[in-house]
Amino acid sequence: MIVFVQSLWSPAVFAEKKTFIIAGESSLPPFSFENEAGELTGINIDLMEEIAKYNGVDFKYIPMRMEDAEKALSNGTIDAIVGSTYNTEKDNQLDFTQSYFTMSQSIIIPSKRKQDIHTLTDLRDSHVVLDHNTPVISTFLNMRNTNLTTVSNQYSGILTLLNNRADVFIGNKWTADFYLKKFRQEKNYIILDEVIEPADYTIAVKKGNQSLLIMMDNTLTELKANRNINGIIDKWVMPQSNQKIARLEQFILWLIITLTAVALILLIIYIWNQRLKKSVHNQTLKLHLLNKDLEKQRQNIANAEAFKDQILNNINTGIITFDLDFMITSCNAKASDILNISKEMILNLMNHSRLMKNFEAFHQEQNENNRTGSFRILVLNEENEQKVISYSMHKMFNSKDIQTGYLLSMNDETEKKTLEKKLVTQEKLHALGQLVAGVAHEIRNPLTSIKTFIDLLPSKYDNPQFRQVLMEHLPTEVNRLNGIVTDLIEYARPRPPNITNCHAHELISLLAFHKVTMEKKQINFEQTIEEDLIFYIDLQQIQQVLLNLVLNSIHAVEETKEKTIKITIDKENEKTGRITISDTGKGMKQEELNHIFEPFFTNKEKGVGLGLTLSYRLIKENNGDIHVKSYPNSGTKFTILLPLYIE
């Protein structure tokens, strides 16, 4: 009979290939799933292809959900379902082949819950998601205190777990492992080796379709006998097994390396211990010598401390040290002398309210800004005499560059300040004497001319030529006197500057009146002005400065062959503008440069000597600065720096 059935279903009987429609799940890797081309592939499909090849038939595969496939099989729309799990309820509706693979359900949990969940009983009070077709669903329906969610396939169950909408997933471990690797989550989740409701994977046919059932059953028997089924399954499952073996081999390798390393360490420890025993005696002998050295070092430290104390107590600077809480740790004799407090009281200065009040501003600044600096304070001694003490505070660090406290150094500058005041008074008197002498000298010349005209007036009045000379020179001398007095008043009582926005072109507008003079004297005048440059100055005062400098340049180039005056206005930086006035005149010696800004210093025959002095003051009042470079027979260059207008 067996021979008859085999011959009945042999390839010779099916001379014309018949095509059967086979349904399979599309989301159950590695058993059956859709590849990138949208075709079903996996263990189930490879198995069916072996059956088709063995029997000379063709199979057409269509992806379907299991419940839809079972209905389609009952209606005759399809011929078979591959990957169907056998149970007694389905046995009354469908016919099943022998099992070709047995798979139990597994528990998949997050790695962080590895210590909490080991078996099914640990799933109470957990949110569990599983395929509604899985055989284990009845077990969970009978389990108390379990929040259960069913999904249509294994893929949906894995996604529910990965999206943190469930605590546990119950499903096929091979399918779960496939999707965890696909989403690169294999390190974040683990699959427990708990055996739950083993199920047989079979091929289901329509009830009563014995011919197709026998064909597939016989072929499965042959494939099992020649172990072809194992080859098909290993093709899809072995990569994971190989990984486990590789990991195991790697673990064994590291274990061997670790044990070898431990053995080497123990051997080294033993050898070292033997050597250590030998060196103990030598070290004991050295210890005696070290004790002697220690005594010498202690004596050296004591000598160093005494040496340091002698230095600190004999320098002309007071020294007080603090810890990080500003508690005084030491002081020298000079500090006691400056503060007029005994050394014993200084060491308790935190209780000395009068002295700490003097240092209160510094102490507060230290706490707020955490920085050091130099300061000056006024202290009244017991005789109510004022003392000027300058002091500075510095951070102290140990050998590891860790701050250990502060060092306060102080000097009594009372006598120094008294001498400075006397010196300032003497300098003021000297400057006043120079000013008076300069004014007297400058006024004497025009007064002499006026006195001469007055003395000659009685005897020469009737002389028309004398009267003509008188009318020409007398106003000139009076104007000269008036100019001296005006410049002196301007120097002594300058008006406050009227600071406004001023474009660079406005500064040299007044110089146009002197271009005719420069052309007559064959002077080459060049000017370069950077566009959109706006100063923040008193326009009238700076114009007066520029006019004075240009007139000096005109006078300087009159007697030279090359007669050139250049004015350049540009930026020094983002906040400062620069005005440069240079000429090719006769220049000045270094001795003259040292005095050009002093009152009544001039190298002109008819000069007063207040022009550059006033210019210097006006530039300073406009928050600027002026520099001059000059060499004999090489010309002079004035550089004026003035603030720019910043919006």
WOBELLIN-V129309 format. One record per residue. N is the residue number from 0. SS is DSSP state (H for helix, E for strand, C for the rest). PSI is psi in radians with two decimals (* if undefined). D_CENTER is the distance of its C-alpha to the mean C-alpha in Angstrom with 1 decimal. Layout:
BEGIN
n: {N	N}
ss: {SS	SS}
psi: {PSI	PSI}
d_center: {D_CENTER	D_CENTER}
END
This chain:
BEGIN
n: {0	1	2	3	4	5	6	7	8	9	10	11	12	13	14	15	16	17	18	19	20	21	22	23	24	25	26	27	28	29	30	31	32	33	34	35	36	37	38	39	40	41	42	43	44	45	46	47	48	49	50	51	52	53	54	55	56	57	58	59	60	61	62	63	64	65	66	67	68	69	70	71	72	73	74	75	76	77	78	79	80	81	82	83	84	85	86	87	88	89	90	91	92	93	94	95	96	97	98	99	100	101	102	103	104	105	106	107	108	109	110	111	112	113	114	115	116	117	118	119	120	121	122	123	124	125	126	127	128	129	130	131	132	133	134	135	136	137	138	139	140	141	142	143	144	145	146	147	148	149	150	151	152	153	154	155	156	157	158	159	160	161	162	163	164	165	166	167	168	169	170	171	172	173	174	175	176	177	178	179	180	181	182	183	184	185	186	187	188	189	190	191	192	193	194	195	196	197	198	199	200	201	202	203	204	205	206	207	208	209	210	211	212	213	214	215	216	217	218	219	220	221	222	223	224	225	226	227	228	229	230	231	232	233	234	235	236	237	238	239	240	241	242	243	244	245	246	247	248	249	250	251	252	253	254	255	256	257	258	259	260	261	262	263	264	265	266	267	268	269	270	271	272	273	274	275	276	277	278	279	280	281	282	283	284	285	286	287	288	289	290	291	292	293	294	295	296	297	298	299	300	301	302	303	304	305	306	307	308	309	310	311	312	313	314	315	316	317	318	319	320	321	322	323	324	325	326	327	328	329	330	331	332	333	334	335	336	337	338	339	340	341	342	343	344	345	346	347	348	349	350	351	352	353	354	355	356	357	358	359	360	361	362	363	364	365	366	367	368	369	370	371	372	373	374	375	376	377	378	379	380	381	382	383	384	385	386	387	388	389	390	391	392	393	394	395	396	397	398	399	400	401	402	403	404	405	406	407	408	409	410	411	412	413	414	415	416	417	418	419	420	421	422	423	424	425	426	427	428	429	430	431	432	433	434	435	436	437	438	439	440	441	442	443	444	445	446	447	448	449	450	451	452	453	454	455	456	457	458	459	460	461	462	463	464	465	466	467	468	469	470	471	472	473	474	475	476	477	478	479	480	481	482	483	484	485	486	487	488	489	490	491	492	493	494	495	496	497	498	499	500	501	502	503	504	505	506	507	508	509	510	511	512	513	514	515	516	517	518	519	520	521	522	523	524	525	526	527	528	529	530	531	532	533	534	535	536	537	538	539	540	541	542	543	544	545	546	547	548	549	550	551	552	553	554	555	556	557	558	559	560	561	562	563	564	565	566	567	568	569	570	571	572	573	574	575	576	577	578	579	580	581	582	583	584	585	586	587	588	589	590	591	592	593	594	595	596	597	598	599	600	601	602	603	604	605	606	607	608	609	610	611	612	613	614	615	616	617	618	619	620	621	622	623	624	625	626	627	628	629	630	631	632	633	634	635	636	637	638	639	640	641	642	643	644	645	646}
ss: {C	H	H	H	H	H	H	H	C	C	C	C	C	C	C	C	C	C	E	E	E	E	E	E	C	C	E	E	C	C	C	E	E	E	C	C	C	C	C	E	E	C	H	H	H	H	H	H	H	H	H	H	H	H	H	C	C	E	E	E	E	E	E	C	C	H	H	H	H	H	H	H	H	H	H	C	C	C	C	E	E	E	E	E	E	C	C	H	H	H	H	C	C	E	E	E	C	C	C	C	E	E	E	E	E	E	E	E	E	E	H	H	H	C	C	C	C	C	C	H	H	H	H	C	C	C	E	E	E	E	E	C	C	C	C	C	H	H	H	H	H	C	C	C	C	C	E	E	E	E	E	C	C	H	H	H	H	H	H	H	H	H	C	C	C	C	C	E	E	E	E	E	H	H	H	H	H	H	H	H	H	H	C	C	C	C	C	C	E	E	E	E	E	E	E	E	E	E	E	E	E	E	E	E	E	E	C	C	C	H	H	H	H	H	H	H	H	H	H	H	H	H	H	H	H	C	C	H	H	H	H	H	H	H	H	H	H	H	H	H	H	H	H	H	H	H	H	H	H	H	H	H	H	H	H	H	H	H	H	H	H	H	H	H	H	H	H	H	H	H	H	H	H	H	H	H	H	H	H	H	H	H	H	H	H	H	H	H	H	H	H	H	H	H	H	H	H	H	H	H	H	H	H	H	H	H	H	H	H	H	H	H	H	H	C	C	C	E	E	E	E	E	E	C	C	C	C	E	E	E	E	C	H	H	H	H	H	H	H	C	C	C	H	H	H	H	C	C	H	H	H	C	H	H	H	H	H	H	C	H	H	H	H	H	H	H	H	H	H	C	C	C	C	E	E	E	E	E	E	E	C	C	C	C	C	E	E	E	E	E	E	E	E	E	E	E	E	C	C	C	C	C	E	E	E	E	E	E	E	E	E	E	C	H	H	H	H	H	H	H	H	H	H	H	H	H	H	H	H	H	H	H	H	H	H	H	H	H	H	H	H	H	H	H	H	H	H	H	H	H	H	H	H	H	H	H	H	H	H	H	C	C	C	H	H	H	H	H	H	H	H	H	H	H	H	H	H	H	H	H	H	H	H	H	H	H	H	H	H	H	H	H	C	C	C	C	C	C	C	E	E	E	E	H	H	H	H	C	H	H	H	H	H	H	H	H	H	H	H	H	C	C	C	E	E	E	E	E	E	C	C	C	C	E	E	E	E	C	H	H	H	H	H	H	H	H	H	H	H	H	H	H	H	H	H	H	H	C	C	C	C	C	C	E	E	E	E	E	E	E	E	C	C	C	C	E	E	E	E	E	E	E	E	C	C	C	C	C	C	H	H	H	H	C	C	C	C	C	C	C	C	C	C	C	C	C	C	C	C	C	H	H	H	H	H	H	H	H	H	H	H	C	C	C	E	E	E	E	E	E	C	C	C	C	C	E	E	E	E	E	E	E	E	E	C	C	C}
psi: {-0.78	-0.74	-0.67	-0.74	-0.74	-0.73	-0.55	-0.65	0.31	2.80	-0.44	-0.60	-0.71	1.23	-0.65	2.17	2.31	2.52	2.20	2.50	2.10	2.28	2.54	2.70	2.55	-0.08	0.77	1.03	2.58	0.28	-0.90	2.22	2.84	2.32	-3.00	-0.45	0.01	0.25	2.61	2.44	3.01	-3.00	-0.84	-0.73	-0.74	-0.65	-0.78	-0.61	-0.63	-0.70	-0.74	-0.72	-0.70	-0.60	0.01	0.65	3.00	2.49	2.35	2.20	2.38	2.34	2.32	2.62	2.65	-0.76	-0.62	-0.65	-0.70	-0.69	-0.76	-0.60	-0.71	-0.58	-0.13	0.18	-0.61	2.95	-0.49	2.82	2.15	2.39	0.33	2.44	2.39	2.42	2.89	-0.53	-0.74	-0.40	-0.44	-0.26	-0.53	2.83	2.45	2.49	3.12	2.76	2.42	-0.11	2.35	2.22	2.28	2.72	2.61	2.83	2.17	2.15	2.79	2.57	-0.56	-0.27	0.32	-0.60	-0.24	-0.54	2.22	-0.64	3.12	-0.58	-0.34	-0.05	0.00	2.50	0.30	2.68	1.96	2.36	2.42	2.82	2.35	-0.20	-0.06	2.51	-0.38	-0.05	-0.60	-0.60	-0.74	-0.50	-0.47	0.04	2.28	2.75	0.68	2.22	1.97	2.33	2.24	2.51	2.95	-0.42	3.03	-0.62	-0.78	-0.64	-0.74	-0.77	-0.69	-0.70	-0.78	-0.50	0.19	0.50	0.11	2.76	-0.54	2.54	2.28	2.10	-3.01	2.15	-0.54	-0.71	-0.74	-0.75	-0.67	-0.85	-0.60	-0.69	-0.66	-0.73	0.12	0.77	0.25	-0.40	-0.37	-0.18	2.65	2.66	2.03	2.51	0.75	2.19	2.05	2.05	1.26	2.47	2.53	2.26	2.15	-3.11	2.16	2.38	2.95	2.51	2.15	-0.12	1.27	-0.58	-0.84	-0.65	-0.78	-0.72	-0.82	-0.67	-0.81	-0.71	-0.68	-0.65	-0.77	-0.78	-0.61	-0.67	-0.74	0.18	0.41	-0.58	-0.72	-0.69	-0.71	-0.80	-0.74	-0.54	-0.63	-0.46	-0.52	-0.58	-0.66	-0.69	-0.69	-0.67	-0.74	-0.73	-0.73	-0.73	-0.69	-0.76	-0.71	-0.69	-0.76	-0.70	-0.83	-0.59	-0.74	-0.76	-0.71	-0.79	-0.68	-0.77	-0.71	-0.73	-0.74	-0.72	-0.76	-0.66	-0.75	-0.70	-0.73	-0.84	-0.76	-0.67	-0.67	-0.74	-0.62	-0.70	-0.68	-0.57	-0.19	-0.75	-0.76	-0.68	-0.60	-0.69	-0.68	-0.50	-0.68	-0.72	-0.64	-0.62	-0.70	-0.74	-0.64	-0.72	-0.70	-0.72	-0.71	-0.73	-0.69	-0.70	-0.73	-0.70	-0.70	-0.68	-0.76	-0.72	-0.77	-0.77	-0.68	-0.72	-0.87	-0.63	-0.12	-0.05	2.83	0.31	2.34	2.36	2.23	2.34	2.55	2.73	-3.01	-0.35	0.24	0.52	2.29	2.29	-0.45	2.86	2.84	3.06	-0.61	-0.64	-0.72	-0.68	-0.74	-0.78	-0.16	0.68	2.50	2.71	-0.62	-0.67	-0.60	-0.68	-0.16	0.64	-0.39	-0.35	-0.02	1.57	-0.66	-0.79	-0.74	-0.48	-0.61	-0.57	0.11	-0.71	-0.75	-0.76	-0.71	-0.72	-0.63	-0.78	-0.62	-0.74	-0.26	0.89	2.90	2.91	-3.09	2.49	2.93	2.34	2.78	2.26	2.37	2.17	-3.02	-0.42	0.25	0.48	2.43	2.33	2.46	2.03	2.12	2.39	2.81	2.57	2.33	2.57	2.53	2.45	2.68	-2.99	-0.33	0.27	0.57	2.30	2.32	-0.21	-2.69	2.69	2.11	2.07	2.44	2.66	2.45	1.91	0.34	-0.89	-0.67	-0.76	-0.62	-0.77	-0.63	-0.73	-0.75	-0.73	-0.73	-0.73	-0.75	-0.69	-0.69	-0.75	-0.69	-0.75	-0.67	-0.70	-0.73	-0.74	-0.79	-0.74	-0.70	-0.76	-0.77	-0.73	-0.74	-0.59	-0.50	-0.73	-0.93	-0.56	-0.65	-0.77	-0.76	-0.75	-0.66	-0.77	-0.68	-0.69	-0.60	-0.17	-0.78	-0.64	-0.40	0.04	-0.66	-0.12	2.00	-0.65	-0.67	-0.76	-0.65	-0.79	-0.71	-0.79	-0.47	-0.74	-0.55	-0.84	-0.63	-0.78	-0.63	-0.74	-0.61	-0.74	-0.78	-0.69	-0.70	-0.79	-0.73	-0.82	-0.65	-0.72	-0.74	-0.67	-0.71	-0.66	1.27	2.51	2.62	2.49	2.57	1.59	2.15	3.04	2.38	2.13	2.62	-0.60	-0.48	-0.45	-0.58	0.25	-0.64	-0.32	-0.23	-0.53	-0.37	-0.02	-0.60	-0.76	-0.76	-0.61	-0.71	-0.64	0.17	0.79	2.23	2.04	2.15	2.48	2.42	2.12	2.19	2.32	2.72	0.61	2.08	2.16	2.80	1.47	3.11	1.89	-0.78	-0.74	-0.77	-0.59	-0.69	-0.69	-0.85	-0.69	-0.74	-0.75	-0.68	-0.73	-0.67	-0.68	-0.68	-0.76	-0.58	-0.52	-0.03	-0.60	0.24	2.78	-0.88	2.06	1.68	2.32	2.23	2.40	2.19	2.27	2.05	-2.96	2.35	-0.80	-2.94	-0.43	-0.16	2.35	2.81	2.28	2.14	2.17	2.00	2.61	2.95	0.58	-2.85	-0.24	-3.08	2.69	2.85	-0.60	-0.64	-0.68	-0.56	-0.28	0.12	-0.43	0.12	2.55	2.44	0.30	2.14	2.66	0.24	2.61	-0.66	0.32	2.66	-0.64	0.29	-0.13	-0.95	-0.54	-0.82	-0.70	-0.77	-0.77	-0.74	-0.70	-0.74	-0.68	-0.37	0.39	0.62	-2.95	2.75	2.40	2.59	2.39	2.30	2.50	2.52	2.29	0.31	0.12	3.10	2.54	2.03	2.31	2.10	2.23	2.17	2.64	2.53	2.72	2.19	2.14	*}
d_center: {87.5	84.0	85.1	86.4	83.1	81.0	83.3	83.2	79.4	79.3	77.9	81.5	82.2	79.2	80.3	78.5	74.9	74.2	70.8	69.5	66.7	64.3	61.6	58.4	55.2	52.2	49.5	50.7	49.1	50.2	53.8	53.7	50.9	50.3	48.7	46.7	50.0	51.0	53.8	54.5	53.8	53.6	56.0	58.4	58.7	59.2	61.9	63.6	63.6	65.3	67.9	68.4	68.8	71.2	73.4	73.2	71.8	68.7	66.1	64.1	61.0	59.6	56.6	57.7	56.7	59.0	60.9	61.4	62.6	65.1	66.6	66.8	68.5	71.0	71.7	72.2	69.4	67.9	69.7	67.3	64.0	62.1	59.9	61.9	62.0	65.4	66.6	70.0	69.4	68.7	71.7	74.1	72.6	71.4	72.5	70.0	70.1	69.5	66.0	63.9	60.8	60.2	56.8	55.9	53.1	49.9	47.3	43.8	41.2	37.4	36.4	35.2	38.8	40.4	41.6	43.2	45.3	47.8	51.0	52.3	53.1	49.4	48.8	50.4	48.3	46.0	45.5	47.1	47.2	49.8	51.9	55.0	57.2	56.3	59.2	57.2	56.8	60.1	58.8	55.8	58.1	60.1	57.1	56.4	53.1	51.5	49.6	50.6	49.4	51.2	50.0	51.9	50.5	48.3	45.4	45.2	45.3	42.3	40.3	41.2	39.9	36.6	36.0	36.5	39.7	41.7	41.4	43.8	45.3	48.8	49.6	50.4	48.2	48.4	47.4	44.5	43.2	43.4	41.3	38.7	38.2	38.2	35.4	33.6	34.1	36.3	33.9	33.5	37.3	40.3	44.0	46.5	49.7	51.9	55.1	55.8	58.9	59.5	60.6	62.6	61.4	64.5	65.8	67.5	70.4	72.6	75.2	78.3	76.9	78.4	78.5	74.7	74.1	76.4	74.9	71.4	72.5	74.6	71.7	69.3	71.9	72.1	68.3	68.0	70.9	69.4	65.8	64.5	62.8	60.9	59.7	58.6	56.7	55.1	53.9	51.5	51.0	50.9	47.4	46.1	48.7	47.7	44.1	45.4	47.6	44.8	42.6	45.6	46.3	42.7	42.9	46.2	44.7	41.8	44.4	46.6	43.7	42.7	46.3	46.7	43.6	45.0	48.3	46.9	44.9	48.1	50.0	47.5	47.6	51.3	51.5	48.9	51.0	54.1	52.4	51.0	54.5	55.7	53.1	53.7	56.8	55.0	52.2	54.8	56.4	53.1	52.3	55.3	54.1	50.6	52.2	53.9	50.7	49.1	51.9	51.4	47.7	48.4	50.9	48.4	45.8	48.5	49.5	45.9	45.6	48.9	47.8	44.5	46.5	49.0	46.3	44.5	47.8	49.1	46.2	46.3	43.0	42.7	40.2	39.2	36.6	34.9	33.2	30.0	32.2	33.9	37.1	38.9	39.5	41.5	42.8	45.1	48.5	47.2	44.9	48.0	50.0	47.5	47.1	50.8	50.2	51.4	49.0	49.9	48.9	45.6	44.7	45.2	43.4	41.6	45.0	45.8	44.9	46.0	43.8	40.7	41.1	40.6	37.3	36.2	34.1	32.1	31.8	30.5	27.9	26.8	26.4	24.5	22.2	22.3	23.1	26.3	28.5	32.1	34.6	38.3	40.6	44.3	46.4	50.1	52.1	55.2	57.4	55.1	54.2	50.7	48.4	45.3	42.8	39.6	37.0	33.5	31.3	29.2	27.3	29.0	27.6	29.5	29.7	26.6	24.5	24.6	25.5	29.2	30.2	30.9	33.5	35.3	37.3	39.9	42.6	45.7	45.7	48.7	51.0	48.5	47.8	51.6	52.1	49.3	51.0	54.3	52.8	51.3	54.7	56.4	54.0	54.6	58.4	58.2	56.2	58.7	61.5	60.0	59.6	63.2	64.5	62.7	64.0	67.4	67.4	66.2	68.7	71.6	71.9	72.4	74.6	76.8	77.3	78.1	80.5	82.3	82.9	84.2	86.5	87.9	88.2	91.8	93.3	91.4	91.0	93.9	92.4	90.6	88.5	87.3	86.4	84.4	82.4	82.0	80.6	78.1	76.7	77.0	74.4	72.0	72.2	71.8	68.7	67.3	67.9	66.3	63.2	62.8	63.1	60.7	58.0	58.6	58.1	55.0	53.6	54.7	53.8	51.1	50.4	46.9	44.9	44.6	41.0	40.7	39.0	40.8	40.7	40.9	44.3	45.8	45.3	47.9	50.3	52.8	52.9	54.9	58.0	57.8	57.5	61.3	61.7	59.3	61.2	64.6	63.2	61.9	58.3	55.6	52.9	49.5	46.6	43.2	41.1	37.7	38.0	36.3	35.7	36.3	36.6	36.6	39.8	43.5	45.1	48.5	47.4	45.2	48.1	50.4	48.1	47.9	51.7	52.4	50.3	51.9	55.4	54.6	53.6	56.8	58.8	57.0	57.7	61.3	62.8	60.5	61.2	57.8	57.1	53.6	51.3	47.8	45.4	41.8	39.4	35.8	32.2	30.9	27.3	26.0	27.7	30.7	33.7	36.1	39.9	41.6	45.4	47.0	50.7	52.9	55.1	56.6	53.5	53.4	53.6	51.0	53.4	53.7	49.9	49.6	51.9	51.4	49.6	52.3	55.0	58.3	57.1	58.3	59.8	61.6	65.3	65.2	61.6	60.9	57.5	55.6	53.8	50.8	50.7	50.5	47.9	45.6	46.0	45.4	42.2	40.8	41.8	39.8	36.7	37.0	37.9	40.5	40.8	43.9	44.7	48.3	50.6	54.4	55.7	52.2	51.4	48.9	45.4	44.1	40.4	39.6	36.1	36.0	33.3	32.6	32.8	29.4	29.7}
END
